[in-house]
């Protein structure tokens, strides 16, 4: 099995790899089937032109209102993008359920709308309290790519990465202007962040601009820090910078061990050793490697409700506690009607890796950017 395929499968149970967000038009069984023809038998959708604002799900500025501008009802920290000194480059998870191609055509308005209300609003918007948000649309690999029996899934993800890389370069060339940035991704998006960190960030001239990388929903074996990444480390403390945050969420008693084992197998396949194969887990209620356990009272606010157009619902504080154990994050599963969670096989809460901790993520991003800017200011003096 290629490194590309192993990378997308590792860190989450097979039915979830690639960030299979619910989409009412396609059944779960349909999503689990590979397409009828191999990748090369389909015409590739046209490449996006990132000079066109329509190629972005989120762009800062009053002329481009989008779902990343939303804030939960009653949230005290508003949308600060107009004054932010730091950027977020966000890569969304798999939201394409189509059966007509291995990759999304960006003229697919239905998928674009679902992307906006399901993840731009409920994930990317968590960062608008600290940062300007840039979120490219890209020819994402379809959910069916996870189950390909040949190299079609690998090729579909490679095409998606071409777009992500092009979008990031366009962002650097036209929007960044030397500003600090945070990388944020979930599932398929995190798979691309893992490659970006290695190929575009780690030893590059822009490395000092990276505030942090939040790579959620696909695991980082601890040993990649020092082997795969030469200068990048895990974020050990809430205000650490230049580092990586990651977790994968299950209900307490869930099958996280299987995901951890797949991460270890991926790591062993690449580095020919199990030393360092344990999965990184940073509890998003503490953002502190020395504090792997936190009670529900430490949860500053879970985003309730379900993905829908319109305003975000109010956050609910003190509902869900969390514990890092053997590389996976285990949480209390609320039973209130306020939380219509999709609990998947093995009690995986993959779809809720971020909205369960929305306020904690929001506050941590603010803290981390302030720490980065303070250190940069001190260094300049």
Buried (B, 14 or more C-beta within 10 A) or exposed (E): EEEBBBBBBBBBBBBBBBBBBBBEEBEEEEBBEBBEEBBEEBEBBEBBEBEEEEBBBBBBEEEEEBBBBBBBEEBEBEBBBEEBBBBBBBBBBBBBBBBEBBBBBBEBEEBBEBBBBBBBBBBBBBBBBBBBBBBBBBBBBBBBBBBBEEBBBBBBBBBBBEBBBBBBEBBBEEBBEEBBBBBBBBBBBBBBBBBBBBEBBBEEEEBEBBBBBBBBBBBBBBBBBEBBBEBBEBBEBBBBBBBBBBBBBBBBEBBBBBBBBBBBBBBBBBBEEEEBBBBBBBBBBBBBBEBBBBEBEBBBBBBBBBBEEEEBBBBBBEBBBBBBBEBBBBBBBBEEEEBEBEBBEBBBBBBBBBBBBBBBBBBBBBBBBBBBBEEBEEEEE
